[in-house]
Amino acid sequence: MVVIERRAVRRRRPLTEGDLSWIRSTARWKRLVDEICVPGAVCGICLGERGPILFDVRRAHPLSRSLDHIKPLARGGDPWDPANLQPAHLSCNAAKGDREPPARCNRGWSWY
């Protein structure tokens, strides 16, 4: 709670209590991305159907690397638990949003 109040002063838009977007700008998050999204990693959402995760492209490229929370933060997922994180394409992660996979799903999602 103290972190949210302190960061809200430095940002242009005030943070609400449930706003966790600041997590992605921390050094701890960037270290997790480097540890989990290694070259050769397969997208945990599409399971590689859209091709490999690309590392030599700009950050906004649809197939660039991203870190996905398996249990979304909006549904009570732990933002720092490595067991709750998986590598993903940026576009797959954005399409997934805060949804969880169906219980019977064992082959990946088709959110796009």
C-alpha positions in Angstrom: 0.0 0.0 0.0 2.8 2.4 0.8 4.4 1.7 -2.6 1.2 2.6 -4.4 0.9 5.9 -2.6 4.5 6.8 -3.2 4.5 5.9 -6.9 1.2 7.8 -7.4 2.9 11.0 -6.7 5.5 10.5 -9.4 3.2 9.4 -12.1 1.1 11.5 -14.5 -2.1 9.6 -13.7 -3.0 8.6 -10.2 -3.0 4.9 -9.3 -6.1 3.3 -7.9 -5.8 0.7 -5.2 -6.2 -2.2 -7.7 -3.9 -0.8 -10.4 -0.9 -3.1 -10.7 0.5 -1.7 -13.9 3.5 -0.4 -12.1 4.8 -4.0 -11.6 6.1 -4.1 -15.2 8.4 -1.1 -14.8 10.4 -2.6 -11.9 13.8 -4.1 -12.1 12.5 -7.2 -10.4 10.0 -7.7 -13.2 12.6 -7.2 -15.9 14.9 -9.8 -14.3 12.0 -12.3 -14.3 11.4 -11.6 -18.0 15.1 -12.3 -18.7 15.0 -15.5 -16.6 11.8 -17.0 -18.0 11.7 -15.7 -21.6 14.9 -17.2 -22.8 15.7 -17.8 -26.5 14.0 -21.1 -27.7 11.2 -20.7 -25.2 7.7 -21.7 -26.6 4.7 -19.5 -26.1 2.6 -20.9 -23.2 -0.6 -19.6 -24.7 -0.5 -20.8 -28.4 2.1 -23.5 -27.7 4.1 -22.3 -30.7 1.3 -22.4 -33.3 2.1 -18.8 -34.3 5.8 -19.5 -34.5 8.7 -18.9 -32.2 9.0 -16.0 -29.8 11.2 -13.4 -31.5 13.9 -11.7 -29.6 15.6 -9.5 -32.3 12.5 -7.3 -33.0 11.2 -4.2 -31.5 9.3 -4.4 -28.2 5.9 -3.7 -29.8 6.1 -6.5 -32.4 3.2 -9.0 -32.1 5.6 -12.0 -31.8 8.0 -10.3 -29.4 8.5 -11.7 -25.9 6.1 -11.2 -23.1 5.6 -12.7 -19.7 2.1 -14.0 -19.0 0.4 -14.6 -15.6 -1.2 -18.0 -15.8 -3.7 -17.0 -13.1 -4.4 -13.4 -14.0 -3.7 -10.7 -11.4 -7.3 -9.5 -11.7 -8.4 -13.0 -10.4 -6.0 -13.1 -7.5 -2.8 -14.4 -9.2 0.6 -13.8 -7.5 2.5 -11.2 -9.6 5.9 -12.5 -8.5 5.5 -16.3 -8.3 7.6 -17.9 -11.1 5.1 -20.8 -11.1 2.4 -18.4 -12.1 4.5 -17.0 -15.1 5.0 -18.4 -18.6 6.7 -17.0 -21.7 4.3 -15.7 -24.4 4.0 -13.8 -27.6 3.0 -10.2 -26.9 -0.1 -10.5 -29.1 -1.1 -13.8 -27.5 -0.8 -12.3 -24.1 -2.8 -9.2 -25.0 -5.5 -11.3 -26.6 -5.7 -13.5 -23.5 -6.3 -10.5 -21.2 -7.5 -11.5 -17.8 -9.1 -14.7 -18.8 -8.2 -18.2 -17.5 -8.1 -21.3 -19.6 -11.0 -23.7 -19.5 -10.5 -26.7 -17.2 -10.6 -29.1 -20.1 -8.1 -27.2 -22.2 -4.9 -29.1 -22.6 -3.6 -27.9 -25.9 -3.4 -24.2 -25.7 -5.8 -21.4 -26.2 -7.2 -19.8 -29.3 -7.9 -16.2 -28.2 -6.9 -14.7 -31.5 
